[in-house]
């Protein structure tokens, strides 16, 4: 078992990584909690015992459940259950559940504690840590949200044993991102994470994220590097919202495409050379991921979604590799973005 601290003053908390650590939930609930609202999804068969009176709220599966209407439904349920400000929400699931439950906890009674029991690789290495909670709008992903730090995060690697192959791929997409953030020397990515035992892989990713979050809790600048590969990834996900989705990409699969796109864009802007682009492709393929845009992706449509990205300041902002490593770059020209997407095979 490994415990990683996220040092944020009076908002500090621990992330516990290991086998069977969900049994520690009663010990990690804030003092004074008498009632817990467990938010989960029907497909998640992970038992937790908070050790206090518990109400269970089951939300629909998939990204489509991250809506303001679902937040309202949860908050009304919390009120009907008599959840007080001294009580807590427990999110049991992947990134969708932690985003949704965390945001509901942030706004219910102007904020009550929440704890996350992360059950997917994606959630354990990234989504459950850092206090960014949000839901989607038709106009884009995670456009309505709040910074609301959890009281604790439990990454029980035993819960990963039944993950479908594509959920593993989604988590590895985030691991590929961390390969570009983990090196002692800026911009020296490596596939070494794959050589570690699973528990150590998760712990290493958590350590990297905790270090970045503690230095920049509210994403004023440095924390943006955690969105490496995500600007295009979020656009691809937003373009596929709704029942007429033209492709099916898990979040980490979209991040993998976004990492290679970011490398090609950085090359076009003269920040990196061809060898560095090849290294991005090697890292992504080393994690058994594809860098291909989905068939039918439109450059103009994706550009519109990227312009609404949370990092943007009335401009096009990307996190890009360069001489100083991965960093935010503001004011990128739309023509350069379109050109790179076109080279990657997008439609007009």
TIGUMAR-572020 format. One record per residue (C-alpha): x, y, z. Coordinates in steps of 0.05 Angstrom, whole numbers. Layout:
REM TIGUMAR-572020
+--------+--------+--------+
|     c1 |     c2 |     c3 |
+--------+--------+--------+
|      X |      Y |      Z |
...
+--------+--------+--------+
END
This chain:
REM TIGUMAR-572020
+--------+--------+--------+
|     c1 |     c2 |     c3 |
+--------+--------+--------+
|      0 |      0 |      0 |
|     24 |     70 |    -18 |
|     -3 |    135 |      9 |
|     10 |    199 |    -30 |
|     -6 |    266 |      0 |
|    -36 |    323 |    -41 |
|    -12 |    383 |      1 |
|    -61 |    440 |     -6 |
|    -61 |    472 |     63 |
|   -128 |    461 |     97 |
|   -153 |    425 |     35 |
|    -98 |    373 |     36 |
|   -116 |    300 |     30 |
|    -87 |    231 |     19 |
|    -92 |    185 |    -41 |
|    -84 |    112 |    -19 |
|    -63 |     62 |    -72 |
|    -62 |    -13 |    -62 |
|   -101 |    -78 |    -60 |
|   -163 |    -79 |    -18 |
|   -156 |     -7 |      5 |
|   -230 |      9 |     -4 |
|   -239 |    -25 |     64 |
|   -206 |     38 |     93 |
|   -266 |     81 |     74 |
|   -295 |     87 |    145 |
|   -228 |    111 |    171 |
|   -221 |    164 |    117 |
|   -290 |    196 |    122 |
|   -287 |    265 |    153 |
|   -301 |    268 |    228 |
|   -374 |    278 |    246 |
|   -403 |    245 |    184 |
|   -467 |    209 |    204 |
|   -497 |    196 |    135 |
|   -467 |    182 |     67 |
|   -495 |    187 |     -3 |
|   -460 |    135 |    -47 |
|   -463 |    155 |   -121 |
|   -447 |     99 |   -170 |
|   -469 |     66 |   -235 |
|   -508 |      2 |   -246 |
|   -451 |    -33 |   -282 |
|   -402 |    -21 |   -225 |
|   -402 |    -82 |   -180 |
|   -356 |    -56 |   -125 |
|   -380 |    -63 |    -53 |
|   -363 |     -9 |     -3 |
|   -382 |     -2 |     69 |
|   -378 |     69 |     95 |
|   -396 |     46 |    166 |
|   -452 |     97 |    173 |
|   -524 |    104 |    148 |
|   -521 |    102 |     72 |
|   -565 |    121 |     14 |
|   -546 |     95 |    -55 |
|   -557 |    136 |   -118 |
|   -547 |    101 |   -185 |
|   -534 |    146 |   -245 |
|   -536 |    125 |   -318 |
|   -474 |     96 |   -349 |
|   -431 |    135 |   -398 |
|   -410 |    207 |   -411 |
|   -482 |    225 |   -426 |
|   -499 |    225 |   -352 |
|   -454 |    285 |   -339 |
|   -510 |    336 |   -345 |
|   -538 |    393 |   -303 |
|   -605 |    356 |   -300 |
|   -570 |    296 |   -269 |
|   -536 |    342 |   -218 |
|   -605 |    370 |   -200 |
|   -632 |    300 |   -192 |
|   -575 |    280 |   -146 |
|   -581 |    343 |   -104 |
|   -656 |    333 |    -96 |
|   -642 |    262 |    -75 |
|   -591 |    286 |    -24 |
|   -642 |    334 |      5 |
|   -697 |    281 |      8 |
|   -649 |    234 |     43 |
|   -634 |    287 |     95 |
|   -561 |    296 |     78 |
|   -532 |    351 |    122 |
|   -472 |    396 |    111 |
|   -434 |    353 |    161 |
|   -446 |    290 |    120 |
|   -411 |    266 |     57 |
|   -417 |    240 |    -14 |
|   -378 |    178 |    -35 |
|   -365 |    169 |   -109 |
|   -355 |     96 |   -129 |
|   -335 |     89 |   -201 |
|   -294 |    118 |   -257 |
|   -282 |    189 |   -281 |
|   -355 |    201 |   -300 |
|   -378 |    185 |   -229 |
|   -324 |    225 |   -195 |
|   -337 |    286 |   -240 |
|   -412 |    283 |   -230 |
|   -414 |    265 |   -156 |
|   -358 |    314 |   -140 |
|   -394 |    371 |   -174 |
|   -460 |    353 |   -139 |
|   -422 |    354 |    -72 |
|   -391 |    421 |    -90 |
|   -458 |    455 |   -101 |
|   -504 |    419 |    -52 |
|   -512 |    463 |     11 |
|   -455 |    505 |    -20 |
|   -407 |    447 |    -12 |
|   -403 |    383 |     29 |
|   -345 |    334 |     34 |
|   -336 |    277 |    -16 |
|   -291 |    216 |    -20 |
|   -276 |    178 |    -84 |
|   -267 |    103 |    -90 |
|   -237 |    100 |   -160 |
|   -253 |     36 |   -197 |
|   -223 |     47 |   -266 |
|   -150 |     57 |   -287 |
|   -168 |    125 |   -317 |
|   -198 |    149 |   -251 |
|   -141 |    121 |   -209 |
|    -85 |    153 |   -249 |
|   -119 |    218 |   -264 |
|   -193 |    235 |   -261 |
|   -205 |    224 |   -186 |
|   -147 |    267 |   -164 |
|   -141 |    342 |   -163 |
|   -210 |    369 |   -147 |
|   -233 |    387 |   -218 |
|   -307 |    368 |   -221 |
|   -352 |    384 |   -279 |
|   -410 |    365 |   -325 |
|   -419 |    375 |   -400 |
|   -460 |    420 |   -444 |
|   -480 |    407 |   -516 |
|   -428 |    461 |   -533 |
|   -370 |    423 |   -502 |
|   -342 |    378 |   -448 |
|   -334 |    399 |   -375 |
|   -356 |    470 |   -388 |
|   -395 |    475 |   -322 |
|   -357 |    456 |   -259 |
|   -321 |    474 |   -196 |
|   -254 |    463 |   -162 |
|   -275 |    420 |   -102 |
|   -221 |    377 |    -70 |
|   -240 |    309 |    -43 |
|   -229 |    290 |     29 |
|   -193 |    227 |      7 |
|   -184 |    182 |    -54 |
|   -180 |    106 |    -51 |
|   -147 |     72 |   -111 |
|   -161 |     -2 |    -99 |
|   -125 |    -38 |   -155 |
|   -166 |   -101 |   -141 |
|   -225 |    -66 |   -174 |
|   -188 |    -64 |   -240 |
|   -188 |   -140 |   -249 |
|   -253 |   -141 |   -289 |
|   -241 |    -79 |   -332 |
|   -257 |    -88 |   -406 |
|   -199 |    -81 |   -455 |
|   -221 |    -12 |   -478 |
|   -224 |     14 |   -407 |
|   -152 |     -8 |   -399 |
|   -136 |     29 |   -463 |
|   -170 |     91 |   -436 |
|   -127 |     90 |   -373 |
|    -64 |     78 |   -413 |
|    -80 |    140 |   -454 |
|    -71 |    181 |   -391 |
|     -9 |    141 |   -373 |
|     21 |    160 |   -441 |
|      9 |    233 |   -423 |
|     46 |    224 |   -357 |
|    106 |    195 |   -395 |
|    117 |    265 |   -421 |
|    110 |    297 |   -352 |
|    149 |    248 |   -310 |
|    221 |    256 |   -334 |
|    276 |    288 |   -294 |
|    294 |    325 |   -358 |
|    238 |    365 |   -391 |
|    209 |    332 |   -452 |
|    244 |    265 |   -446 |
|    186 |    217 |   -451 |
|    193 |    144 |   -435 |
|    151 |     80 |   -435 |
|    182 |     59 |   -369 |
|    115 |     63 |   -334 |
|     95 |     -1 |   -371 |
|    153 |    -38 |   -339 |
|    126 |    -25 |   -269 |
|     77 |    -69 |   -230 |
|      6 |    -44 |   -235 |
|      3 |    -16 |   -164 |
|     69 |     22 |   -177 |
|     43 |     49 |   -244 |
|    -17 |     78 |   -210 |
|     23 |    106 |   -152 |
|     75 |    139 |   -198 |
|     20 |    174 |   -239 |
|    -13 |    198 |   -174 |
|     54 |    225 |   -149 |
|     64 |    265 |   -213 |
|     -6 |    293 |   -213 |
|     -3 |    310 |   -138 |
|     60 |    350 |   -149 |
|     30 |    390 |   -205 |
|    -36 |    402 |   -169 |
|     -2 |    424 |   -105 |
|     37 |    476 |   -144 |
|    -23 |    503 |   -182 |
|    -90 |    483 |   -152 |
|   -134 |    527 |   -195 |
|   -101 |    517 |   -263 |
|    -74 |    587 |   -269 |
|    -16 |    563 |   -312 |
|     28 |    504 |   -292 |
|    -30 |    456 |   -280 |
|    -50 |    464 |   -353 |
|      5 |    414 |   -370 |
|    -41 |    359 |   -343 |
|    -84 |    374 |   -404 |
|    -29 |    352 |   -452 |
|    -65 |    319 |   -510 |
|   -133 |    339 |   -483 |
|   -152 |    398 |   -526 |
|   -164 |    355 |   -587 |
|   -187 |    297 |   -543 |
|   -243 |    338 |   -513 |
|   -263 |    364 |   -582 |
|   -267 |    293 |   -608 |
|   -310 |    273 |   -549 |
|   -355 |    334 |   -555 |
|   -365 |    322 |   -629 |
|   -390 |    252 |   -613 |
|   -440 |    272 |   -560 |
|   -512 |    249 |   -570 |
|   -549 |    190 |   -600 |
|   -522 |    202 |   -670 |
|   -449 |    197 |   -650 |
|   -405 |    183 |   -710 |
|   -350 |    148 |   -671 |
|   -338 |    115 |   -605 |
|   -275 |    137 |   -569 |
|   -259 |    127 |   -496 |
|   -227 |    187 |   -463 |
|   -156 |    159 |   -461 |
|   -162 |    135 |   -533 |
|   -179 |    207 |   -552 |
|   -120 |    233 |   -511 |
|    -73 |    187 |   -549 |
|    -95 |    219 |   -615 |
|    -89 |    287 |   -582 |
|    -17 |    274 |   -560 |
|      6 |    261 |   -631 |
|    -34 |    320 |   -657 |
|     -1 |    364 |   -605 |
|     68 |    339 |   -627 |
|     52 |    353 |   -700 |
|     27 |    422 |   -683 |
|     89 |    437 |   -641 |
|    132 |    415 |   -700 |
|     94 |    461 |   -748 |
|    105 |    519 |   -700 |
|    180 |    503 |   -698 |
|    180 |    482 |   -625 |
|    204 |    410 |   -636 |
|    235 |    369 |   -693 |
|    214 |    306 |   -730 |
|    252 |    262 |   -682 |
|    211 |    288 |   -625 |
|    146 |    275 |   -664 |
|    170 |    204 |   -676 |
|    183 |    197 |   -602 |
|    110 |    216 |   -588 |
|     87 |    163 |   -636 |
|    132 |    112 |   -603 |
|    105 |    127 |   -534 |
|     33 |    124 |   -557 |
|     43 |     58 |   -595 |
|     83 |     31 |   -536 |
|     20 |     38 |   -495 |
|    -18 |     -1 |   -549 |
|    -57 |     59 |   -572 |
|    -76 |     88 |   -640 |
|    -59 |    159 |   -662 |
|   -109 |    160 |   -720 |
|   -166 |    210 |   -725 |
|   -234 |    176 |   -729 |
|   -263 |    170 |   -799 |
|   -305 |    231 |   -817 |
|   -275 |    279 |   -766 |
|   -283 |    350 |   -792 |
|   -226 |    399 |   -782 |
|   -273 |    459 |   -779 |
|   -320 |    426 |   -729 |
|   -263 |    404 |   -684 |
|   -233 |    474 |   -688 |
|   -299 |    503 |   -663 |
|   -299 |    457 |   -604 |
|   -226 |    471 |   -588 |
|   -240 |    546 |   -588 |
|   -287 |    534 |   -528 |
|   -235 |    496 |   -489 |
|   -228 |    516 |   -416 |
|   -155 |    536 |   -425 |
|   -173 |    587 |   -479 |
|   -170 |    661 |   -464 |
|   -209 |    686 |   -524 |
|   -157 |    652 |   -567 |
|   -134 |    582 |   -586 |
|    -92 |    554 |   -529 |
|    -55 |    487 |   -531 |
|     -7 |    450 |   -485 |
|     53 |    436 |   -529 |
|    122 |    405 |   -524 |
|    182 |    450 |   -536 |
|    252 |    468 |   -514 |
|    229 |    477 |   -442 |
|    186 |    415 |   -442 |
|    110 |    413 |   -441 |
|     78 |    481 |   -429 |
|     16 |    523 |   -447 |
|     20 |    562 |   -513 |
|    -31 |    617 |   -525 |
|    -52 |    650 |   -589 |
|    -42 |    592 |   -637 |
|    -67 |    609 |   -707 |
|   -129 |    572 |   -732 |
|    -96 |    560 |   -800 |
|    -40 |    520 |   -766 |
|    -91 |    477 |   -729 |
|   -131 |    464 |   -792 |
|    -68 |    446 |   -831 |
|    -46 |    395 |   -779 |
|   -115 |    363 |   -775 |
|   -117 |    360 |   -851 |
|    -49 |    326 |   -853 |
|    -76 |    276 |   -803 |
|   -132 |    259 |   -851 |
|   -191 |    301 |   -826 |
|   -248 |    322 |   -871 |
|   -256 |    396 |   -887 |
+--------+--------+--------+
END
